[in-house]
Amino acid sequence: MIEIIEINGIKIKTHPKVYVPAEDSELLIENLVDVKNKSVLDVGTGSGIQAINAVKQGALKVIGIDINPYAVDCAKINSELNEIDSKKLFFKTGDLFKNIDEKFDVILFNAPYLPTSDEEKLEKYLNYAFDGGKDGREVLDKFLDEVANYLKKDGIIQILQSSLTDGNKTIEKMEKLGFVAKQTGSLKFSFEELQVITGWKK
């Protein structure tokens, strides 16, 4: 079912093959670092909500990228719905950093963080938004291994993940890769804690 929802003042037209923003999206929005006059890359942009918010918070240029072509189309529609300046916000189709050939001040990633067995996989395109592999870290670790190549000096990354995927392990990996990292936001549920983890490139 397609509907229009609103989160933090941002209107989102949903799509059945695209992840619908929820508490995780809201948590990342509420804990966003200062992006004023900065360039931002939103990896796994989905509905485009983080990319749209970044422009609203004063970013100079934002690119949203997603492996799901339906998400890219959805994000473009939502950008227009929120009357975002088309000279500031662009969307591309690609897996993580494929089709990205520049560096950014801030990189955001609401990671597919659920540990997923073969039996738990969803329909192809929607599955991309949830499936973190057997331990939930498959896509997240791949992102971390590559992200420094796309960050400017003193760049910042912000990740949204779940305690199911072990935030401490993410922080340890980020530190080994040359970041100063810490948890900067959280939202607790009975079965998990959503975590915003922020890393500053040394």
For each residue, the residues with C-beta under 8 A, 3 or more apart:
1: 14 16
2: 13 14 15 16
3: 13 14
4: 11 12 13 14 81
5: 11 12 14 20 21
6: 9 10 11 12
7: 10 12 21 25 26 29 49
8: 26 29 30 53
9: 6 56
10: 6 7 29 49 52 53 56 78 82
11: 4 5 6 78 81 82
12: 4 5 6 7 20 21 47 48 49 78 81
13: 2 3 4 47 74 77 78 81
14: 1 2 3 4 5 18 20 47 74
15: 2 18 47 70 71 73 74
16: 1 2 126
17: 68 70 71 123 125 126
18: 14 15 46 47 68 70 71 74 125 126 129
19: 46 47 71 126 129 130
20: 5 12 14 47
21: 5 7 12 24 25 26 46 47 49
22: 25 26
23: 26 27 187 194
24: 21 27 28 110 160 187 194
25: 7 21 22 28 29 46 49 50 110 160
26: 7 8 21 22 23 29 30
27: 23 24 30 31 160 185 186 187 194 196
28: 24 25 31 32 50 108 110 158 160 185 196
29: 7 8 10 25 26 32 49 50 53
30: 8 26 27 185
31: 27 28 158 184 185 196 198
32: 28 29 35 50 53 54 57 108 158
33: 106 156 158 198
34: 38 57
35: 32 38 40 54 57 58 59 105 106
36: 57 58 59
37: 58 59 60
38: 34 35 59 60 104 105 106
39: 59 60 61 62 102 103 104 105 106 152
40: 35 51 54 59 61 62 63 104 105 106 107 108
41: 62 63 64 65 100 104 106 107 108 150
42: 45 48 50 51 54 62 63 64 65 107 108 109
43: 65 96 97 107 108 109 143
44: 65 66 67 109 110 111 112 128 129
45: 42 48 50 51 64 65 66 71 72 75 91
46: 18 19 21 25 49 50 66 68 71 74 75 110 129
47: 12 13 14 15 18 19 20 21 71 74 75 78
48: 12 42 45 51 52 64 71 74 75 76 78 79 91
49: 7 10 12 21 25 29 46 52 53 78
50: 25 28 29 32 42 45 46 53 54 64 108 110
51: 40 42 45 48 54 55 62 63 64 75 79 89 91
52: 10 48 49 55 56 75 78 79 82 84 89
53: 8 10 29 32 49 50 56 57
54: 32 35 40 42 50 51 57 59 62 106 108
55: 51 52 58 59 62 84 85 88 89
56: 9 10 52 53 82 84
57: 32 34 35 36 53 54
58: 35 36 37 55
59: 35 36 37 38 39 40 54 55 62 88 106
60: 37 38 39 88
61: 39 40 88 89 90
62: 39 40 41 42 51 54 55 59 88 89 90
63: 40 41 42 51 89 90 91 92 100 104
64: 41 42 45 48 50 51 72 75 89 90 91 92
65: 41 42 43 44 45 91 92 93 94 96 97 99 100
66: 44 45 46 69 71 72 75 91 93 94 128
67: 44 71 93 94 95 96 128
68: 17 18 46 71 72 93 125 128 129
69: 66 72 73 93 125
70: 15 17 18 73 74 125
71: 15 17 18 19 45 46 47 48 66 67 68 74 75 125 129
72: 45 64 66 68 69 75 76 91 92 93
73: 15 69 70 76 77
74: 13 14 15 18 46 47 48 70 71 77 78
75: 45 46 47 48 51 52 64 66 71 72 78 79 91
76: 48 72 73 79 80 91
77: 13 73 74 80 81
78: 10 11 12 13 47 48 49 52 74 75 81 82
79: 48 51 52 75 76 82 84 86 89 91
80: 76 77 83 84
81: 4 11 12 13 77 78
82: 10 11 52 56 78 79
83: 80
84: 52 55 56 79 80 88 89
85: 55 88 89
86: 79 89
87:
88: 55 59 60 61 62 84 85
89: 51 52 55 61 62 63 64 79 84 85 86
90: 61 62 63 64
91: 45 48 51 63 64 65 66 72 75 76 79
92: 63 64 65 72 99 100
93: 65 66 67 68 69 72 99
94: 65 66 67 97 98 99 100
95: 67 98
96: 43 65 67 139 142 143 146
97: 43 65 94 100 146 147 149 150
98: 94 95
99: 65 92 93 94
100: 41 63 65 92 94 97 150
101:
102: 39 150
103: 39 150 151 152 155
104: 38 39 40 41 63 107 150 151 152 155
105: 35 38 39 40 151 152 155 156
106: 33 35 38 39 40 41 54 59 155 156 157 158
107: 40 41 42 43 104 147 150 151 155 156 157 158
108: 28 32 40 41 42 43 50 54 157 158 159
109: 42 43 44 140 143 147 157 158 159 160
110: 24 25 28 44 46 50 159 160
111: 44 132 139 140 143 159 160 161 165
112: 44 128 129 130 131 132 139 140
113: 132 136 137 140 160 161 162 164 165
114: 130 131 132 136 162 164
115: 132 133 134 135 136 164 165
116: 120 121 127 130 131 132 133 134 136
117: 120 121 134
118: 121
119:
120: 116 117
121: 116 117 118 127 131
122: 126 127 130 131
123: 17 126 127
124: 127 128
125: 17 18 68 69 70 71 128
126: 16 17 18 19 122 123 129 130
127: 116 121 122 123 124 130 131
128: 44 66 67 68 112 124 125 131
129: 18 19 44 46 68 71 112 126
130: 19 112 114 116 122 126 127
131: 112 114 116 121 122 127 128 139
132: 111 112 113 114 115 116 135 136 137 138 139 140 165
133: 115 116 136 137 138 139
134: 115 116 117 138
135: 115 132 138 165
136: 113 114 115 116 132 133 140 162 164 165
137: 113 132 133 140 141 165 166 169
138: 132 133 134 135 141 142
139: 96 111 112 131 132 133 142 143
140: 109 111 112 113 132 136 137 143 144 159 161 165 170
141: 137 138 144 145 173
142: 96 138 139 145 146
143: 43 96 109 111 139 140 146 147 159
144: 140 141 147 170 173 174 177
145: 141 142 177
146: 96 97 142 143 149 150
147: 97 107 109 143 144 150 151 157
148: 151 177 178 201
149: 97 146
150: 41 97 100 102 103 104 107 146 147
151: 103 104 105 107 147 148 155 156 157 201
152: 39 103 104 105 155
153: 201
154: 200 201
155: 103 104 105 106 107 151 152 200 201
156: 33 105 106 107 151 198 199 200 201
157: 106 107 108 109 147 151 174 179 198 199 201
158: 28 31 32 33 106 107 108 109 184 196 197 198 199
159: 108 109 110 111 140 143 170 196 197 198 199
160: 24 25 27 28 109 110 111 113 194 195 196
161: 111 113 140 165 167 170 194 195 197
162: 113 114 136 165 192 193 194 195
163: 166 167 192 193 194 195
164: 113 114 115 136 192
165: 111 113 115 132 135 136 137 140 161 162 169 170
166: 137 163 169 170
167: 161 163 170 171 183 193 195 197
168: 171 172
169: 137 165 166 172 173
170: 140 144 159 161 165 166 167 173 174 181 197
171: 167 168 174 175 181 182 183 197
172: 168 169 175 176
173: 141 144 169 170 176 177
174: 144 157 170 171 177 179 181 197 199
175: 171 172 178 179 180 181
176: 172 173
177: 144 145 148 173 174
178: 148 175 201 202
179: 157 174 175 199 200 201 202
180: 175 199 200 202
181: 170 171 174 175 197 198 199 200
182: 171 197 198
183: 167 171 186 195 196 197 198
184: 31 158 196 197 198
185: 27 28 30 31 195 196
186: 27 183 193 194 195 196
187: 23 24 27 193 194
188: 193 194
189: 192 193 194
190:
191:
192: 162 163 164 189
193: 162 163 167 186 187 188 189
194: 23 24 27 160 161 162 163 186 187 188 189
195: 160 161 162 163 167 183 185 186
196: 27 28 31 158 159 160 183 184 185 186
197: 158 159 161 167 170 171 174 181 182 183 184
198: 31 33 156 157 158 159 181 182 183 184
199: 156 157 158 159 174 179 180 181
200: 154 155 156 179 180 181
201: 148 151 153 154 155 156 157 178 179
202: 178 179 180
